[in-house]
Amino acid sequence: MTVLGWILLLLFLSAAAIGGYYYLRRPQRRDDTPNQSYIEALRALLDGNHTLAFLKLKETVTTDSNNVDAYIRLAGLLRQRGMHSKSLQLSMDLSTRLNVDPVDRVKILYNLVEDHRANGKLEAAEHFLKELSHMPNQKGTASKMLVELYEKSERWEDAFKAGSDYLDATRNRDKSSLAKFKLRVAKKLLADGEHHKARVEYKEALKLDPACADAVVGLGDAYDQEGRLEDAVKSWREIIEVNPRKAELVFGRLKKALFDLGQFGEIEDLYLKVIEKDKQNLAALTGLATLAEKKGETLQAEEIYLQVLDAKPDYRPALVGLLKLYREEKKYNEAAQVLSRTVETLHPADKLSI
């Protein structure tokens, strides 16, 4: 072979070696076809067979470390088994991966939220939820979960803010559900002696939910604790317009306050106004019966008591009042009849407790 031939042969072999090297070093093309273990894992999850799903997912990630969804589902099963530390570690490892599909990224962040909550790390869970709330189409779900987290931590102002964000994200114009957070804030302020600030929050609750009876009660309580009894009475009376069905919440307060103010006679007018708004208000009717009895109008009292018990035979205040009246009037047969009728209306389990 000539010198030229040897040179050409050497060049050919060198080119072949270089080509073979780069062929072997090339990135392996990902097979997008799910492996059999992954398919079996999904089927097991659909069938509710979490034990088999767990085993198949472990097989999947062993043979295909690029299957992010399998890792996400595996972390969820670890959490279900109470293996919170392992689940958290797996989710944290996933969160450091680059080029993860945006949909999978969202799932990983929610996994981190659940893992941190399970480990009692609420601040970390809050961090990831706030991150999620700024991601496309996640504000509603993330805000709702933030509300739950803040409720657990009794962070009522933050819960109110997150609740507002949730309603905005879901385009819900009904803000009445937010009133409960204002009530919590007000209650805390009231306990701390911040009467004026508490009243501001109670009024905000009423703006959010005009039928919020607890706000009416709290508003009056704030005035009462400040020694402004007349203002308290005025506030408690507002329940007639706000929510007459829950007027019973203020009856005890009003009776005491009106007595202290020397205006106890006004309680009858209060009962009548409540009944005008809510004809079946059993507490107001029973209150009228009690007043009639005190004034010696026993027949009227008996009639009202019976009216209440016709509507609700086991309504204890009316039942006790009527039996007491019958005892004082020595109407023992009537008392026995009322008791008999009451027992007949009770649930079998209730009868056994008598």
ZAMARGU-4260 file (C-alpha; in steps of 0.2 Angstrom, whole numbers, plus 5000, padded with zeros to 4 digits):
<rodrens>
0) 5000/5000/5000 | 5007/5017/4996 | 5010/5031/5008 | 4995/5040/5002 | 4984/5024/5005
5) 4990/5023/5023 | 4986/5041/5026 | 4968/5039/5019 | 4966/5024/5030 | 4971/5032/5045
10) 4960/5047/5042 | 4945/5036/5039 | 4948/5026/5056 | 4950/5043/5065 | 4934/5049/5058
15) 4925/5033/5063 | 4932/5034/5080 | 4927/5052/5083 | 4909/5048/5076 | 4907/5033/5087
20) 4912/5043/5102 | 4899/5057/5099 | 4886/5044/5094 | 4888/5036/5111 | 4888/5053/5120
25) 4873/5060/5112 | 4857/5064/5123 | 4846/5049/5124 | 4829/5052/5116 | 4816/5051/5129
30) 4803/5037/5126 | 4786/5046/5128 | 4777/5030/5129 | 4772/5026/5148 | 4780/5011/5154
35) 4769/4996/5160 | 4772/4999/5179 | 4766/5017/5177 | 4750/5011/5168 | 4747/4998/5181
40) 4750/5011/5195 | 4737/5023/5188 | 4725/5008/5186 | 4728/5003/5204 | 4724/5021/5210
45) 4708/5021/5200 | 4703/5005/5208 | 4708/5012/5226 | 4722/4999/5228 | 4735/5011/5235
50) 4746/4997/5241 | 4748/4990/5223 | 4749/5008/5216 | 4763/5012/5229 | 4773/4997/5223
55) 4771/5001/5204 | 4775/5019/5206 | 4792/5014/5215 | 4795/5003/5200 | 4791/5017/5188
60) 4803/5030/5196 | 4817/5016/5197 | 4816/5014/5178 | 4811/5031/5173 | 4818/5045/5183
65) 4810/5058/5171 | 4792/5053/5176 | 4788/5068/5187 | 4770/5063/5188 | 4775/5047/5196
70) 4785/5055/5209 | 4771/5067/5213 | 4759/5053/5215 | 4772/5043/5225 | 4774/5058/5237
75) 4755/5059/5240 | 4754/5040/5244 | 4769/5043/5256 | 4759/5057/5265 | 4744/5046/5266
80) 4754/5032/5275 | 4760/5045/5288 | 4778/5046/5281 | 4778/5065/5281 | 4796/5067/5281
85) 4800/5056/5266 | 4785/5064/5257 | 4792/5081/5260 | 4810/5076/5255 | 4804/5069/5239
90) 4793/5085/5235 | 4808/5096/5239 | 4819/5086/5227 | 4806/5088/5214 | 4805/5107/5217
95) 4824/5109/5212 | 4822/5101/5195 | 4824/5112/5180 | 4813/5112/5165 | 4798/5104/5174
100) 4781/5106/5165 | 4771/5121/5172 | 4757/5109/5176 | 4768/5098/5186 | 4777/5113/5195
105) 4760/5118/5202 | 4757/5100/5208 | 4774/5100/5216 | 4770/5116/5225 | 4754/5109/5232
110) 4763/5094/5238 | 4775/5105/5247 | 4760/5114/5255 | 4753/5098/5261 | 4769/5091/5267
115) 4773/5106/5277 | 4756/5107/5285 | 4757/5088/5289 | 4774/5092/5298 | 4767/5107/5307
120) 4777/5120/5297 | 4763/5132/5294 | 4774/5146/5289 | 4782/5136/5275 | 4765/5131/5269
125) 4760/5149/5269 | 4775/5153/5259 | 4771/5141/5245 | 4752/5145/5245 | 4757/5164/5242
130) 4768/5159/5228 | 4754/5148/5221 | 4741/5162/5222 | 4751/5172/5210 | 4752/5158/5197
135) 4739/5157/5183 | 4722/5150/5188 | 4728/5146/5205 | 4722/5161/5215 | 4706/5154/5220
140) 4712/5137/5226 | 4727/5144/5235 | 4717/5158/5243 | 4705/5146/5250 | 4719/5135/5257
145) 4726/5151/5265 | 4710/5154/5273 | 4710/5137/5281 | 4728/5139/5287 | 4724/5156/5295
150) 4709/5150/5303 | 4719/5136/5311 | 4732/5149/5317 | 4718/5161/5323 | 4725/5174/5312
155) 4708/5182/5308 | 4713/5198/5299 | 4724/5187/5287 | 4709/5175/5285 | 4698/5190/5280
160) 4711/5196/5267 | 4713/5178/5260 | 4694/5176/5260 | 4692/5192/5250 | 4705/5186/5238
165) 4696/5170/5236 | 4679/5178/5233 | 4687/5190/5220 | 4695/5175/5211 | 4679/5166/5210
170) 4669/5182/5205 | 4658/5179/5220 | 4650/5196/5225 | 4642/5189/5241 | 4653/5195/5255
175) 4643/5189/5269 | 4654/5174/5272 | 4668/5186/5277 | 4658/5193/5292 | 4663/5179/5303
180) 4681/5185/5302 | 4677/5202/5307 | 4667/5195/5322 | 4683/5185/5328 | 4693/5201/5326
185) 4680/5211/5336 | 4679/5198/5350 | 4698/5198/5352 | 4697/5217/5353 | 4683/5216/5366
190) 4692/5204/5377 | 4707/5216/5377 | 4696/5231/5382 | 4697/5239/5365 | 4679/5244/5365
195) 4679/5257/5351 | 4689/5246/5340 | 4678/5231/5343 | 4663/5241/5338 | 4671/5247/5322
200) 4674/5228/5318 | 4656/5223/5323 | 4649/5237/5312 | 4660/5230/5297 | 4653/5213/5300
205) 4635/5220/5299 | 4640/5229/5282 | 4646/5212/5276 | 4631/5202/5282 | 4616/5213/5287
210) 4608/5198/5295 | 4622/5195/5307 | 4614/5193/5324 | 4630/5190/5333 | 4637/5207/5327
215) 4622/5215/5335 | 4625/5206/5351 | 4643/5210/5351 | 4640/5229/5347 | 4629/5230/5362
220) 4641/5221/5373 | 4655/5233/5369 | 4644/5248/5374 | 4638/5238/5390 | 4656/5234/5395
225) 4660/5253/5393 | 4646/5257/5405 | 4635/5264/5391 | 4620/5254/5396 | 4607/5265/5386
230) 4618/5263/5370 | 4619/5245/5373 | 4600/5243/5374 | 4598/5253/5358 | 4610/5242/5349
235) 4603/5226/5356 | 4585/5232/5350 | 4592/5232/5333 | 4590/5213/5332 | 4572/5216/5329
240) 4576/5223/5312 | 4592/5213/5308 | 4587/5196/5312 | 4571/5194/5323 | 4572/5175/5322
245) 4588/5176/5333 | 4581/5189/5345 | 4582/5176/5359 | 4601/5180/5360 | 4598/5197/5367
250) 4582/5194/5378 | 4592/5190/5394 | 4603/5205/5391 | 4589/5217/5388 | 4579/5211/5403
255) 4593/5214/5415 | 4598/5231/5407 | 4580/5237/5407 | 4578/5232/5425 | 4594/5241/5429
260) 4587/5257/5420 | 4570/5255/5428 | 4562/5252/5411 | 4558/5234/5413 | 4540/5237/5407
265) 4547/5240/5390 | 4551/5221/5388 | 4533/5217/5384 | 4534/5229/5369 | 4550/5221/5364
270) 4542/5204/5364 | 4527/5210/5354 | 4538/5219/5341 | 4548/5203/5338 | 4532/5193/5336
275) 4526/5205/5324 | 4541/5202/5313 | 4542/5183/5317 | 4525/5176/5322 | 4532/5159/5327
280) 4546/5166/5338 | 4544/5154/5353 | 4556/5163/5365 | 4546/5179/5363 | 4530/5170/5365
285) 4536/5161/5380 | 4542/5178/5387 | 4524/5185/5385 | 4517/5170/5394 | 4529/5173/5408
290) 4524/5191/5410 | 4506/5187/5409 | 4508/5174/5423 | 4517/5187/5434 | 4503/5199/5431
295) 4491/5186/5437 | 4483/5183/5420 | 4485/5164/5421 | 4472/5160/5408 | 4481/5170/5395
300) 4498/5163/5401 | 4491/5145/5399 | 4485/5149/5382 | 4501/5156/5376 | 4511/5141/5383
305) 4500/5129/5374 | 4502/5139/5358 | 4521/5137/5360 | 4520/5118/5364 | 4508/5115/5349
310) 4522/5122/5338 | 4536/5113/5347 | 4530/5100/5360 | 4547/5098/5368 | 4552/5117/5369
315) 4559/5116/5387 | 4556/5134/5393 | 4537/5134/5388 | 4535/5116/5395 | 4543/5121/5412
320) 4533/5137/5413 | 4517/5128/5410 | 4520/5114/5422 | 4525/5126/5435 | 4509/5136/5432
325) 4498/5120/5433 | 4507/5115/5449 | 4503/5132/5457 | 4485/5131/5451 | 4484/5113/5457
330) 4479/5107/5439 | 4488/5090/5441 | 4477/5081/5427 | 4482/5095/5415 | 4500/5093/5419
335) 4499/5074/5417 | 4491/5077/5400 | 4505/5089/5394 | 4519/5077/5400 | 4510/5062/5391
340) 4509/5072/5375 | 4527/5078/5376 | 4533/5060/5378 | 4523/5054/5363 | 4532/5067/5352
345) 4549/5062/5358 | 4561/5052/5348 | 4563/5034/5355 | 4581/5037/5360 | 4575/5052/5370
350) 4561/5043/5379 | 4574/5031/5386 | 4583/5045/5395 | 4567/5052/5404
</rodrens>
